[in-house]
Amino acid sequence: MSFDLPTLYSLLPRSSTPTAPLPEVGTPAPPLGDIDLADSRPTLVAFVRHCGCPFAEKEIKLLGAACAANERLRVVVVQHSDAETTGEWFERIGGPRAFPSPSHYTLLPDPDRVLYAAWGIGLLGWTQMVNGSIMSALKALKDNEGIDLGPTGKGSWRWQNSGGFAVDGQGRVRWRKVAGDSSDVCDYAQAARTVV
């Protein structure tokens, strides 16, 4: 990891919106900006880690594979950098090529992390961000899939946790997961099976 200004800034303390309780399975999903989650289209909502995190890149690949297997499925990727940084990161990691078409995904920047908090996705502790098993998972991801640490996006914050949800066409949560640590990726194939 190189320690340029965005990387150093990604480690500094910040204020955060209080985290709401996780939405229960079977209950209406919290609001998600202007996106209508009750428009009859099943949706995977992915609150990913910071731009540059290899585990966020891995989740984009898993989300694309879920869409390729399920034509009706759409994905909303929530990222906590601004729109420009999020778009550059998504292009850099091959995000558009991971999905069957642009109609299958929406990038939703959340630089103030209010959506993360509203959906119950809080912060990581020190040992949840880096420890021996996370470093082993990082090495395995690099060795087996060629996914490595990338440049830290402007506005990224390494303490922000990640998680995912499956929401049915009526806007109800059918699956949820909050990461146990920074290397804990969601099984989006399993999530998709709950809504398609």
N, C-alpha and C positions, 0 to 999 in steps of 0.2 A: 504494500500500500504506500503510495507516495503521499507526502504531507503538503499538498498545495493548499491554497486558501479555502476552496470549497470543502476539501477533506477535513481540515482543521475545524471549520465552521460547523460541519456535520456532527461534531462531537461535543460542541459547547451546549451548556444548559439553555433551555428555552421555556417560556410559559406555555401551558397547554390548556385547552378547554377540558373541563371535567368530563370523564368518560361515563357514558350512560351504561346501564346494564345491557348485556347481549340480548338481542331480540330472540324470543323463544321460537322454537320450531312450531309452525302452525299459526303464528300470529302475523299480522300485517307487517311488511318490511318498513323500516323507517324511510322518510323521504330521501331521495337521491338526486338533489339538484332539480333540473327540469325534466328528468327522465321519468316517464310513466311506466312504473313496474307492473301495472294492472292492465296492460294493453293486449293481453292474451298471448304474449310471447315469453317463453321461459328464458330466464336470465341467470347467468353466473355473475356475481359481483365480487371482484377481486381487489382487496385492499393490499397492495404490494409494498415491499420494502423499498428503500431509497434507490434512486437512479444510480446505477453502477454496482448494485448488489447482485452477485451471481444467482442468488436464490430467487430474486425477482425475475431475472431473465429466464430461469428454469420454469417458473410459474407461467410466464407468457407462452412458452412452448407447450405446456400442458393445457392451457386454455385454448390455444389454436387447435390442438389435437382433438379436444372435446367438441369444438365447433365443426371440425371436419367430419366427425362421426355423427353429428346431429344437426341436420340442415336448418331446423327451426330455432336453434339456440343462438342467443346473443350474449355478448360479454361486455361488462363495464369494468374497465381497469381504472381504479382510483390510485393516484400517485400524489405524493406530498411535495412535489416541486411545481413550479409555475408551468403554464401551458407550453411555452417555448422549450423549456428544458425537458419537459415530459415528452414532447414530440420528437426532439432530437435524440433522446435516449431510446425511444421506441424504434425509430428508424435505425439507429446504430446497432441495436441487438437483433435486427431482422424481424421486428414485430409484425409489420404488414405482410410479410411472406409466410408467417406462421398461420394466418387465417385464410379461409377460402375466399373471402372478399371483404372489402371495407364495411359492408353492411352488417357484418357479424360482430364488430367491436366498436366501442366508444372509449376514448381516453377522457378521463375526468380529473383535471388537476384540482388538488385540495391543499394549497400551500399553507393554510392556517390549520389544517388537520381537524376541521370541525365535523366533516363527514366521518372520518375515522372515529372520533369520539362519540358521535351520535349513534353509530352502529356498534359501539362497545369495544372498539379496538384501541387499547391503551398503549402503554409504554413498556419497554423491556428494561429489566434490571441488568446490572453489569455482567453477571454470569450467564444471562440469557442472550447477551449480545456476542460474547466471545468466551469460549472455553475449549478444552481439548477435543471434545466430540464435534463441535462446530468446525474447528480447524481440520479435522479428519474428513468431515462431510465436504468442506470446501475443496480439499485436495482431491477427493474422489470425483467431484463434479468436474474439476479441471481435467483430471486424467481420463475419465470415461466419456465425457461429453464435450470437452473443449470449452467449457464455460468458466470464465475467470473473472476476478474483480475488474471492473471497468472504472473509468473516470467518475468521480462523485459529482452528481449533478448539482448545479447551483440551487440552494434552498433545501437540499436533501438533509434529513436528520436521522442518524443511525439508531437513535433510541426509540423511534416509532416502530411499534409492532406491526404485524401483518395478519391477515385472516381472509376467509372467503365464505360466501353464501350462495345457495341456490334458491331462487325465487320463482314460484310458479306463475302462470299467466294471469292469475287473479291477484298477484302482488303479495302472496304469503310466503314466508320463509319455510323452506322444506329441508334445508341442510345448512349447517354452520360449522365453522372451525376457526379458532384463534390459535396462532402459532405458539408453540411452547418455548421456542427460542428462534434466533435469526435464521437457522438452517431448516426449520420445520415448514416444508411446503405442503400446500393443500392437494388432496387427491381430487382433481377436478373431473376426472372420468366418473368417479363415484358420485360426486356432487351432481353431475349432469343426469345420472340415472334416476335421481329423485324427482326430476321435473320434466323429463321427456319420455 
